[in-house]
Amino acid sequence: MASTAARPVPSRGSITPPANKSSGIVWDEQAFDKYIRAPMQEMPGTRMAFVGIKNEKDIGDLWAYLKQVGPDGAKK
């Protein structure tokens, strides 16, 4: 999910599941917050078998990290 901020969900990679590609979501803080809490509920049909993160601080920290990483995985 490196360089996720402000990118459409199917931002790269040929392994992006159809449910993700057709979601129309553009990652911003609000969309990420909703998704990371309950991925399978927010995006029915996703292959992301993950129960989610509930801790507010962990979610904020993860988003802050994602915003500072570029498409190549290096810090901006």
Buried (B, 14 or more C-beta within 10 A) or exposed (E): EBBBBEBEBBBEEEEBBEBBEEBEBEBEBEBBBBBBBBBBEBBEEBBBEEEBBEEEEEBEEBBEEBBEBEEEEEEE
